[in-house]
Amino acid sequence: MAAYNFMRFHISRDASTRAPQAGAQFYHTILKSVDLEQEIANDRMENVNAWLKQEIHQYGGPLEPDELMRKVTGESFDPKYFVEYIKEKFSKIYF
């Protein structure tokens, strides 16, 4: 659920259909720095907001989406993160 909520609010600047996939990659990256599940459980988003401001929001305007992805995650867009998210989400529902 946290991944879904995180992805909903981080739509890529080009408004393409790749936005949810990019959100999954950003989500994977934030987990390295912030205990996102704990932040959400405690209804405390200060660390999440600080990470977003430092890593994404300050660069969102001047950088193209692919440049932002490389700066934030250290790699180009990779659909494997979205595939992992989809597998995890739907395996809990259907399997």
N, C-alpha and C positions, 0 to 999 in steps of 0.2 A: 504494500500500500504506500509506503513512503516513497518508493521509486516513482510510482504513478504521480503522486502529489508533486514531487520535485520536478518531474518532466512537464507537468501541465503549465508551470510558470516560467519555463525557460524556452520560449519559442524562438527559433533562429530568426535573425533579422530578415532573411530572404523569404520568410513565411512559406517555405517549401514543405513538401510532405516529409522531408527528412528531419523536421524538428523533433518529433518524439524519439527518433533514433539518436539524435545528438544529445537529447536529454539523458538518455540511458548511459551514454559515455561520460557525460558530466557527473552523473550520479555515481558511477563507478569511481571516478576521480575524487569526489568529495569524501567518499567513505575512507580514503587514506588519511584524511586530516581531521574529520569531524565524526563523532559518534552520532550520526543522523537519527537513528532509531531512538536513542536515549533523549536527544533534543526534542523530538516530536512527542515522545511519551511524557516528558516533563513540561510540555507546552512552553519550551524555552528555545527560541530560534536565534538568539544573539550570535552564537558561533556560526550558524548557517548563514545568516545575513552578512556577517563579517567576511566569511569566505567568498560568498557571492560578489560582494562589493570589491574585494581585493582581486579575485581571480577572473571575474566575468564582467560585471557592470561597468567598471572603469574603462574597459577596452571595447565594449559592445558597439560603440559608434564608429570609431576610427578603423577598426579591423574588419576585414571580410570574414564571413562565417568560417571558412576553412583555416584562415590565419588564427582566429580565436580558438578554434578546436586544438590546433597544434600548440598554441601558447598555454592553454589550460591543462590539456591532458598529456602533452608531450608526443602526441602522434596524430596523424591525419584521421579523418572520420573512418571508423571501422564498425560495420554493422553487427559484429559479433556481440557487442554489449547489448544491443536491442534484442537480438536472438536469445541471449541468455535470460534477459528480463521476461520475454514472452514465454519461454519454456518454463521458467519458474512460476510465473503467474498462472498459466493454464494447466500445468501439471497438478497444481493444488486443487483446481476445479474439476478436471476431467479424469484424473488418474488416482 
